[in-house]
Amino acid sequence: MTAAIRLTPKAKADRFAGLADLGDGTTAIKVAVTAAPEKGRANAALLALLAKEWRLPKSSLRLIAGETDRRKVVRIEGGDATVKRTLEDWLTRKHG
């Protein structure tokens, strides 16, 4: 399973900022992190925040696209049905 992310580095706080329509029919999760986009720090902070929020091991998340772009794709490893249920529950809690 994959998740589209719109990342804002160097923010005031690590947080989720809602959903974004990217204009190409894709919806992305907007995420802000305090880390600078240098030497992979913002990407590492993104994966750590996603793992914590989604209650998944960090090892189950991998950046597969957008290493130097604000638009990113994160691969979520694990049982797809379990991961899907986890993310649906999270979206319901965050965006009701």
Phi and psi in radians as a Rosetta constraint file:
Dihedral C 1 N 2 CA 2 C 2 CIRCULARHARMONIC -2.205 0.35
Dihedral N 2 CA 2 C 2 N 3 CIRCULARHARMONIC 2.756 0.35
Dihedral C 2 N 3 CA 3 C 3 CIRCULARHARMONIC -2.282 0.35
Dihedral N 3 CA 3 C 3 N 4 CIRCULARHARMONIC 2.310 0.35
Dihedral C 3 N 4 CA 4 C 4 CIRCULARHARMONIC -1.506 0.35
Dihedral N 4 CA 4 C 4 N 5 CIRCULARHARMONIC 2.324 0.35
Dihedral C 4 N 5 CA 5 C 5 CIRCULARHARMONIC -2.209 0.35
Dihedral N 5 CA 5 C 5 N 6 CIRCULARHARMONIC 2.471 0.35
Dihedral C 5 N 6 CA 6 C 6 CIRCULARHARMONIC -2.000 0.35
Dihedral N 6 CA 6 C 6 N 7 CIRCULARHARMONIC 1.854 0.35
Dihedral C 6 N 7 CA 7 C 7 CIRCULARHARMONIC -1.745 0.35
Dihedral N 7 CA 7 C 7 N 8 CIRCULARHARMONIC 2.365 0.35
Dihedral C 7 N 8 CA 8 C 8 CIRCULARHARMONIC -2.017 0.35
Dihedral N 8 CA 8 C 8 N 9 CIRCULARHARMONIC 1.911 0.35
Dihedral C 8 N 9 CA 9 C 9 CIRCULARHARMONIC -1.457 0.35
Dihedral N 9 CA 9 C 9 N 10 CIRCULARHARMONIC 2.964 0.35
Dihedral C 9 N 10 CA 10 C 10 CIRCULARHARMONIC 0.992 0.35
Dihedral N 10 CA 10 C 10 N 11 CIRCULARHARMONIC 0.650 0.35
Dihedral C 10 N 11 CA 11 C 11 CIRCULARHARMONIC -1.486 0.35
Dihedral N 11 CA 11 C 11 N 12 CIRCULARHARMONIC 2.993 0.35
Dihedral C 11 N 12 CA 12 C 12 CIRCULARHARMONIC -1.288 0.35
Dihedral N 12 CA 12 C 12 N 13 CIRCULARHARMONIC -0.430 0.35
Dihedral C 12 N 13 CA 13 C 13 CIRCULARHARMONIC -2.671 0.35
Dihedral N 13 CA 13 C 13 N 14 CIRCULARHARMONIC 2.683 0.35
Dihedral C 13 N 14 CA 14 C 14 CIRCULARHARMONIC -1.345 0.35
Dihedral N 14 CA 14 C 14 N 15 CIRCULARHARMONIC 2.143 0.35
Dihedral C 14 N 15 CA 15 C 15 CIRCULARHARMONIC -2.881 0.35
Dihedral N 15 CA 15 C 15 N 16 CIRCULARHARMONIC 2.859 0.35
Dihedral C 15 N 16 CA 16 C 16 CIRCULARHARMONIC -1.665 0.35
Dihedral N 16 CA 16 C 16 N 17 CIRCULARHARMONIC 2.387 0.35
Dihedral C 16 N 17 CA 17 C 17 CIRCULARHARMONIC -2.068 0.35
Dihedral N 17 CA 17 C 17 N 18 CIRCULARHARMONIC 0.418 0.35
Dihedral C 17 N 18 CA 18 C 18 CIRCULARHARMONIC 1.754 0.35
Dihedral N 18 CA 18 C 18 N 19 CIRCULARHARMONIC -2.731 0.35
Dihedral C 18 N 19 CA 19 C 19 CIRCULARHARMONIC -2.039 0.35
Dihedral N 19 CA 19 C 19 N 20 CIRCULARHARMONIC 2.626 0.35
Dihedral C 19 N 20 CA 20 C 20 CIRCULARHARMONIC -2.253 0.35
Dihedral N 20 CA 20 C 20 N 21 CIRCULARHARMONIC 2.355 0.35
Dihedral C 20 N 21 CA 21 C 21 CIRCULARHARMONIC -1.500 0.35
Dihedral N 21 CA 21 C 21 N 22 CIRCULARHARMONIC 2.068 0.35
Dihedral C 21 N 22 CA 22 C 22 CIRCULARHARMONIC -1.464 0.35
Dihedral N 22 CA 22 C 22 N 23 CIRCULARHARMONIC 0.035 0.35
Dihedral C 22 N 23 CA 23 C 23 CIRCULARHARMONIC 1.524 0.35
Dihedral N 23 CA 23 C 23 N 24 CIRCULARHARMONIC -0.182 0.35
Dihedral C 23 N 24 CA 24 C 24 CIRCULARHARMONIC -1.965 0.35
Dihedral N 24 CA 24 C 24 N 25 CIRCULARHARMONIC 0.317 0.35
Dihedral C 24 N 25 CA 25 C 25 CIRCULARHARMONIC 1.582 0.35
Dihedral N 25 CA 25 C 25 N 26 CIRCULARHARMONIC -0.063 0.35
Dihedral C 25 N 26 CA 26 C 26 CIRCULARHARMONIC -1.649 0.35
Dihedral N 26 CA 26 C 26 N 27 CIRCULARHARMONIC 2.427 0.35
Dihedral C 26 N 27 CA 27 C 27 CIRCULARHARMONIC -1.890 0.35
Dihedral N 27 CA 27 C 27 N 28 CIRCULARHARMONIC 2.325 0.35
Dihedral C 27 N 28 CA 28 C 28 CIRCULARHARMONIC -2.129 0.35
Dihedral N 28 CA 28 C 28 N 29 CIRCULARHARMONIC 2.684 0.35
Dihedral C 28 N 29 CA 29 C 29 CIRCULARHARMONIC -1.472 0.35
Dihedral N 29 CA 29 C 29 N 30 CIRCULARHARMONIC 2.158 0.35
Dihedral C 29 N 30 CA 30 C 30 CIRCULARHARMONIC -1.473 0.35
Dihedral N 30 CA 30 C 30 N 31 CIRCULARHARMONIC 2.209 0.35
Dihedral C 30 N 31 CA 31 C 31 CIRCULARHARMONIC -2.303 0.35
Dihedral N 31 CA 31 C 31 N 32 CIRCULARHARMONIC 2.425 0.35
Dihedral C 31 N 32 CA 32 C 32 CIRCULARHARMONIC -2.075 0.35
Dihedral N 32 CA 32 C 32 N 33 CIRCULARHARMONIC 2.428 0.35
Dihedral C 32 N 33 CA 33 C 33 CIRCULARHARMONIC -2.302 0.35
Dihedral N 33 CA 33 C 33 N 34 CIRCULARHARMONIC 2.666 0.35
Dihedral C 33 N 34 CA 34 C 34 CIRCULARHARMONIC -1.368 0.35
Dihedral N 34 CA 34 C 34 N 35 CIRCULARHARMONIC -0.350 0.35
Dihedral C 34 N 35 CA 35 C 35 CIRCULARHARMONIC -1.168 0.35
Dihedral N 35 CA 35 C 35 N 36 CIRCULARHARMONIC 2.556 0.35
Dihedral C 35 N 36 CA 36 C 36 CIRCULARHARMONIC -1.385 0.35
Dihedral N 36 CA 36 C 36 N 37 CIRCULARHARMONIC 2.672 0.35
Dihedral C 36 N 37 CA 37 C 37 CIRCULARHARMONIC -1.425 0.35
Dihedral N 37 CA 37 C 37 N 38 CIRCULARHARMONIC 0.983 0.35
Dihedral C 37 N 38 CA 38 C 38 CIRCULARHARMONIC -2.181 0.35
Dihedral N 38 CA 38 C 38 N 39 CIRCULARHARMONIC 2.327 0.35
Dihedral C 38 N 39 CA 39 C 39 CIRCULARHARMONIC 0.945 0.35
Dihedral N 39 CA 39 C 39 N 40 CIRCULARHARMONIC 0.582 0.35
Dihedral C 39 N 40 CA 40 C 40 CIRCULARHARMONIC 1.330 0.35
Dihedral N 40 CA 40 C 40 N 41 CIRCULARHARMONIC 0.158 0.35
Dihedral C 40 N 41 CA 41 C 41 CIRCULARHARMONIC -1.121 0.35
Dihedral N 41 CA 41 C 41 N 42 CIRCULARHARMONIC -0.757 0.35
Dihedral C 41 N 42 CA 42 C 42 CIRCULARHARMONIC -1.151 0.35
Dihedral N 42 CA 42 C 42 N 43 CIRCULARHARMONIC -0.685 0.35
Dihedral C 42 N 43 CA 43 C 43 CIRCULARHARMONIC -1.127 0.35
Dihedral N 43 CA 43 C 43 N 44 CIRCULARHARMONIC -0.741 0.35
Dihedral C 43 N 44 CA 44 C 44 CIRCULARHARMONIC -1.110 0.35
Dihedral N 44 CA 44 C 44 N 45 CIRCULARHARMONIC -0.719 0.35
Dihedral C 44 N 45 CA 45 C 45 CIRCULARHARMONIC -1.126 0.35
Dihedral N 45 CA 45 C 45 N 46 CIRCULARHARMONIC -0.677 0.35
Dihedral C 45 N 46 CA 46 C 46 CIRCULARHARMONIC -1.046 0.35
Dihedral N 46 CA 46 C 46 N 47 CIRCULARHARMONIC -0.890 0.35
Dihedral C 46 N 47 CA 47 C 47 CIRCULARHARMONIC -1.107 0.35
Dihedral N 47 CA 47 C 47 N 48 CIRCULARHARMONIC -0.667 0.35
Dihedral C 47 N 48 CA 48 C 48 CIRCULARHARMONIC -1.130 0.35
Dihedral N 48 CA 48 C 48 N 49 CIRCULARHARMONIC -0.745 0.35
Dihedral C 48 N 49 CA 49 C 49 CIRCULARHARMONIC -1.143 0.35
Dihedral N 49 CA 49 C 49 N 50 CIRCULARHARMONIC -0.754 0.35
Dihedral C 49 N 50 CA 50 C 50 CIRCULARHARMONIC -1.086 0.35
Dihedral N 50 CA 50 C 50 N 51 CIRCULARHARMONIC -0.778 0.35
Dihedral C 50 N 51 CA 51 C 51 CIRCULARHARMONIC -1.060 0.35
Dihedral N 51 CA 51 C 51 N 52 CIRCULARHARMONIC -0.763 0.35
Dihedral C 51 N 52 CA 52 C 52 CIRCULARHARMONIC -1.142 0.35
Dihedral N 52 CA 52 C 52 N 53 CIRCULARHARMONIC -0.847 0.35
Dihedral C 52 N 53 CA 53 C 53 CIRCULARHARMONIC -1.160 0.35
Dihedral N 53 CA 53 C 53 N 54 CIRCULARHARMONIC -0.704 0.35
Dihedral C 53 N 54 CA 54 C 54 CIRCULARHARMONIC -1.535 0.35
Dihedral N 54 CA 54 C 54 N 55 CIRCULARHARMONIC -0.035 0.35
Dihedral C 54 N 55 CA 55 C 55 CIRCULARHARMONIC 0.972 0.35
Dihedral N 55 CA 55 C 55 N 56 CIRCULARHARMONIC 0.848 0.35
Dihedral C 55 N 56 CA 56 C 56 CIRCULARHARMONIC -2.122 0.35
Dihedral N 56 CA 56 C 56 N 57 CIRCULARHARMONIC 2.681 0.35
Dihedral C 56 N 57 CA 57 C 57 CIRCULARHARMONIC -1.175 0.35
Dihedral N 57 CA 57 C 57 N 58 CIRCULARHARMONIC 2.492 0.35
Dihedral C 57 N 58 CA 58 C 58 CIRCULARHARMONIC -0.969 0.35
Dihedral N 58 CA 58 C 58 N 59 CIRCULARHARMONIC -0.581 0.35
Dihedral C 58 N 59 CA 59 C 59 CIRCULARHARMONIC -1.152 0.35
Dihedral N 59 CA 59 C 59 N 60 CIRCULARHARMONIC -0.253 0.35
Dihedral C 59 N 60 CA 60 C 60 CIRCULARHARMONIC -1.535 0.35
Dihedral N 60 CA 60 C 60 N 61 CIRCULARHARMONIC -0.075 0.35
Dihedral C 60 N 61 CA 61 C 61 CIRCULARHARMONIC -1.974 0.35
Dihedral N 61 CA 61 C 61 N 62 CIRCULARHARMONIC 2.375 0.35
Dihedral C 61 N 62 CA 62 C 62 CIRCULARHARMONIC -2.526 0.35
Dihedral N 62 CA 62 C 62 N 63 CIRCULARHARMONIC 2.308 0.35
Dihedral C 62 N 63 CA 63 C 63 CIRCULARHARMONIC -1.324 0.35
Dihedral N 63 CA 63 C 63 N 64 CIRCULARHARMONIC 2.101 0.35
Dihedral C 63 N 64 CA 64 C 64 CIRCULARHARMONIC -1.955 0.35
Dihedral N 64 CA 64 C 64 N 65 CIRCULARHARMONIC -0.185 0.35
Dihedral C 64 N 65 CA 65 C 65 CIRCULARHARMONIC -2.732 0.35
Dihedral N 65 CA 65 C 65 N 66 CIRCULARHARMONIC 2.562 0.35
Dihedral C 65 N 66 CA 66 C 66 CIRCULARHARMONIC 1.566 0.35
Dihedral N 66 CA 66 C 66 N 67 CIRCULARHARMONIC 0.497 0.35
Dihedral C 66 N 67 CA 67 C 67 CIRCULARHARMONIC -0.926 0.35
Dihedral N 67 CA 67 C 67 N 68 CIRCULARHARMONIC -0.667 0.35
Dihedral C 67 N 68 CA 68 C 68 CIRCULARHARMONIC -1.996 0.35
Dihedral N 68 CA 68 C 68 N 69 CIRCULARHARMONIC 0.290 0.35
Dihedral C 68 N 69 CA 69 C 69 CIRCULARHARMONIC -2.042 0.35
Dihedral N 69 CA 69 C 69 N 70 CIRCULARHARMONIC 2.777 0.35
Dihedral C 69 N 70 CA 70 C 70 CIRCULARHARMONIC -1.273 0.35
Dihedral N 70 CA 70 C 70 N 71 CIRCULARHARMONIC -0.498 0.35
Dihedral C 70 N 71 CA 71 C 71 CIRCULARHARMONIC -1.506 0.35
Dihedral N 71 CA 71 C 71 N 72 CIRCULARHARMONIC 2.159 0.35
Dihedral C 71 N 72 CA 72 C 72 CIRCULARHARMONIC -2.280 0.35
Dihedral N 72 CA 72 C 72 N 73 CIRCULARHARMONIC 2.748 0.35
Dihedral C 72 N 73 CA 73 C 73 CIRCULARHARMONIC -2.198 0.35
Dihedral N 73 CA 73 C 73 N 74 CIRCULARHARMONIC 2.202 0.35
Dihedral C 73 N 74 CA 74 C 74 CIRCULARHARMONIC -1.944 0.35
Dihedral N 74 CA 74 C 74 N 75 CIRCULARHARMONIC 2.240 0.35
Dihedral C 74 N 75 CA 75 C 75 CIRCULARHARMONIC -1.543 0.35
Dihedral N 75 CA 75 C 75 N 76 CIRCULARHARMONIC 2.293 0.35
Dihedral C 75 N 76 CA 76 C 76 CIRCULARHARMONIC -1.951 0.35
Dihedral N 76 CA 76 C 76 N 77 CIRCULARHARMONIC 1.957 0.35
Dihedral C 76 N 77 CA 77 C 77 CIRCULARHARMONIC -1.515 0.35
Dihedral N 77 CA 77 C 77 N 78 CIRCULARHARMONIC 2.665 0.35
Dihedral C 77 N 78 CA 78 C 78 CIRCULARHARMONIC 2.274 0.35
Dihedral N 78 CA 78 C 78 N 79 CIRCULARHARMONIC -3.092 0.35
Dihedral C 78 N 79 CA 79 C 79 CIRCULARHARMONIC -1.096 0.35
Dihedral N 79 CA 79 C 79 N 80 CIRCULARHARMONIC 1.998 0.35
Dihedral C 79 N 80 CA 80 C 80 CIRCULARHARMONIC -0.961 0.35
Dihedral N 80 CA 80 C 80 N 81 CIRCULARHARMONIC -0.677 0.35
Dihedral C 80 N 81 CA 81 C 81 CIRCULARHARMONIC -1.144 0.35
Dihedral N 81 CA 81 C 81 N 82 CIRCULARHARMONIC -0.723 0.35
Dihedral C 81 N 82 CA 82 C 82 CIRCULARHARMONIC -1.184 0.35
Dihedral N 82 CA 82 C 82 N 83 CIRCULARHARMONIC -0.773 0.35
Dihedral C 82 N 83 CA 83 C 83 CIRCULARHARMONIC -1.121 0.35
Dihedral N 83 CA 83 C 83 N 84 CIRCULARHARMONIC -0.765 0.35
Dihedral C 83 N 84 CA 84 C 84 CIRCULARHARMONIC -1.038 0.35
Dihedral N 84 CA 84 C 84 N 85 CIRCULARHARMONIC -0.779 0.35
Dihedral C 84 N 85 CA 85 C 85 CIRCULARHARMONIC -1.105 0.35
Dihedral N 85 CA 85 C 85 N 86 CIRCULARHARMONIC -0.742 0.35
Dihedral C 85 N 86 CA 86 C 86 CIRCULARHARMONIC -1.048 0.35
Dihedral N 86 CA 86 C 86 N 87 CIRCULARHARMONIC -0.806 0.35
Dihedral C 86 N 87 CA 87 C 87 CIRCULARHARMONIC -1.226 0.35
Dihedral N 87 CA 87 C 87 N 88 CIRCULARHARMONIC -0.653 0.35
Dihedral C 87 N 88 CA 88 C 88 CIRCULARHARMONIC -1.115 0.35
Dihedral N 88 CA 88 C 88 N 89 CIRCULARHARMONIC -0.738 0.35
Dihedral C 88 N 89 CA 89 C 89 CIRCULARHARMONIC -1.083 0.35
Dihedral N 89 CA 89 C 89 N 90 CIRCULARHARMONIC -0.747 0.35
Dihedral C 89 N 90 CA 90 C 90 CIRCULARHARMONIC -1.087 0.35
Dihedral N 90 CA 90 C 90 N 91 CIRCULARHARMONIC -0.810 0.35
Dihedral C 90 N 91 CA 91 C 91 CIRCULARHARMONIC -1.073 0.35
Dihedral N 91 CA 91 C 91 N 92 CIRCULARHARMONIC -0.693 0.35
Dihedral C 91 N 92 CA 92 C 92 CIRCULARHARMONIC -1.100 0.35
Dihedral N 92 CA 92 C 92 N 93 CIRCULARHARMONIC -0.762 0.35
Dihedral C 92 N 93 CA 93 C 93 CIRCULARHARMONIC -1.138 0.35
Dihedral N 93 CA 93 C 93 N 94 CIRCULARHARMONIC -0.697 0.35
Dihedral C 93 N 94 CA 94 C 94 CIRCULARHARMONIC -1.421 0.35
Dihedral N 94 CA 94 C 94 N 95 CIRCULARHARMONIC -0.649 0.35
Dihedral C 94 N 95 CA 95 C 95 CIRCULARHARMONIC -2.237 0.35
Dihedral N 95 CA 95 C 95 N 96 CIRCULARHARMONIC 0.202 0.35
